[in-house]
Amino acid sequence: MNANQLIIEAKRELVSANSRFGLQGEEEEDAWTLLSHASGEEPGLLDEIPPATVRRFRRLIRRRQAGEPVPYIVGWAEFSGLRLSIRPGTFVPRLTSEFLAAQAVRRLRRRRRPLHVDLAAGIGPVAIAAAMAVPQASVWGFDISSRALSQARKNAAALELDNIRFRLSDLFSGLPASMRGAIDVVTIHPPYVARGEVGGLPVEMKGYEPRHTLTDGSKDGLGLVRRVISEGPRWLRPGGWLLIEIMPSESARVRTLMSRAGLKEVKSTRGGYKETRVIVGRL
Ligand SMILES: C[S@@+](CC[C@H](N)C(=O)[O-])C[C@H]1O[C@@H](n2cnc3c(N)ncnc32)[C@H](O)[C@@H]1O
């Protein structure tokens, strides 16, 4: 069989699994990614695919049909033009968070030697994108998952970044005291799914991504957001920014929480995505 025939067959199977299990993603793109992974390189449309590779590819397609996220299968995820390594047990970076990183970068670039703290950093996409784009920044990523942090460190090392560090911390609790009142930009993409809504998520999320990466266990999903907003102001430098990625349905509530905490210039910003907003506020 040639690559094109295999892709058509796989796409049909993935479309059918998609409708049954609510899988997200682009079936054709996923099929190409998996065929390239099975082949060791991206084949041409009319290339004949050897039988052993066809068998390997069909096994990968079956894993995807069962709901396994493509990044877990191939071991990498794309973010802001970077290829980040990822292993199961960590949150798969979403393209929506590129906007959170871009909002941080805009604000960091205006400062001479800025300090950026990314809370709930996962495998590091937001922190790494900022550290790449703003070499004069000092960037720190914090998370409660040592598995995610070890992956984040490997990703930063692979890109030879020397302006970024990752540490274990429950939100701000593990930050060095010297950062108090000194941070230019705090970013967070928290686990914000309401406790009761985890069961309704697509299988590729609820069946594969760890629960603590999806929900903080609170009834409305805003438990960590409330903590960040109440603790954040004492860590920000005057004029520093707090940037929170959240669902559009929660943006009004988060704006109110930020304003009540004394933050100024609070507003909801939106990138090219329907699914999320970044709420910004300034000390
Ligand atoms: C939605 S994921 C976001 C990860 C990463 N920022 C990204 O965009 O790919 C949420 C992350 O929050 C981390 N997390 C959950 N509770 C936390 C806490 N109390 N303090 C710090 N990190 C936490 C999880 O381990 C997970 O990596």
The ligand as an SDF file (V2000), in Angstrom:
LIG
                    3D

 27 29  0  0  0  0  0  0  0  0999 V2000
   -3.5500   22.5430   32.8000 C   0  0  0  0  0  0  0  0  0  0  0  0
   -1.9340   21.9640   33.2380 S   0  0  0  0  0  0  0  0  0  0  0  0
   -0.9390   23.2420   32.5200 C   0  0  0  0  0  0  0  0  0  0  0  0
    0.4840   22.8360   32.2820 C   0  0  0  0  0  0  0  0  0  0  0  0
    1.2920   23.8100   31.4060 C   0  0  0  0  0  0  0  0  0  0  0  0
    1.2770   25.1560   31.9550 N   0  0  0  0  0  0  0  0  0  0  0  0
    0.7360   23.8240   30.0200 C   0  0  0  0  0  0  0  0  0  0  0  0
    0.0910   24.8040   29.6360 O   0  0  0  0  0  0  0  0  0  0  0  0
    0.9190   22.8200   29.2980 O   0  0  0  0  0  0  0  0  0  0  0  0
   -1.9320   22.3140   34.9470 C   0  0  0  0  0  0  0  0  0  0  0  0
   -0.6480   21.9960   35.7050 C   0  0  0  0  0  0  0  0  0  0  0  0
   -0.8620   22.4150   37.0780 O   0  0  0  0  0  0  0  0  0  0  0  0
   -0.1120   21.5800   37.9170 C   0  0  0  0  0  0  0  0  0  0  0  0
   -0.6620   21.7720   39.2730 N   0  0  0  0  0  0  0  0  0  0  0  0
   -1.7930   21.2820   39.8060 C   0  0  0  0  0  0  0  0  0  0  0  0
   -1.9510   21.7340   41.0630 N   0  0  0  0  0  0  0  0  0  0  0  0
   -0.8840   22.5530   41.3290 C   0  0  0  0  0  0  0  0  0  0  0  0
   -0.4810   23.3210   42.4710 C   0  0  0  0  0  0  0  0  0  0  0  0
   -1.2000   23.3470   43.5880 N   0  0  0  0  0  0  0  0  0  0  0  0
    0.6580   24.0340   42.3690 N   0  0  0  0  0  0  0  0  0  0  0  0
    1.4170   24.0090   41.2440 C   0  0  0  0  0  0  0  0  0  0  0  0
    1.0820   23.3040   40.1480 N   0  0  0  0  0  0  0  0  0  0  0  0
   -0.0660   22.5880   40.1820 C   0  0  0  0  0  0  0  0  0  0  0  0
   -0.2850   20.2030   37.3020 C   0  0  0  0  0  0  0  0  0  0  0  0
    0.7120   19.3080   37.7330 O   0  0  0  0  0  0  0  0  0  0  0  0
   -0.2180   20.5410   35.8050 C   0  0  0  0  0  0  0  0  0  0  0  0
    1.0880   20.4010   35.3180 O   0  0  0  0  0  0  0  0  0  0  0  0
  1  2  1  0
  2  3  1  0
  2 10  1  0
  3  4  1  0
  4  5  1  0
  5  6  1  0
  5  7  1  0
  7  8  2  0
  7  9  1  0
 10 11  1  0
 11 12  1  0
 11 26  1  0
 12 13  1  0
 13 14  1  0
 13 24  1  0
 14 15  1  0
 14 23  1  0
 15 16  2  0
 16 17  1  0
 17 18  1  0
 17 23  2  0
 18 19  1  0
 18 20  2  0
 20 21  1  0
 21 22  2  0
 22 23  1  0
 24 25  1  0
 24 26  1  0
 26 27  1  0
M  CHG  2   2   1   9  -1
M  END
$$$$
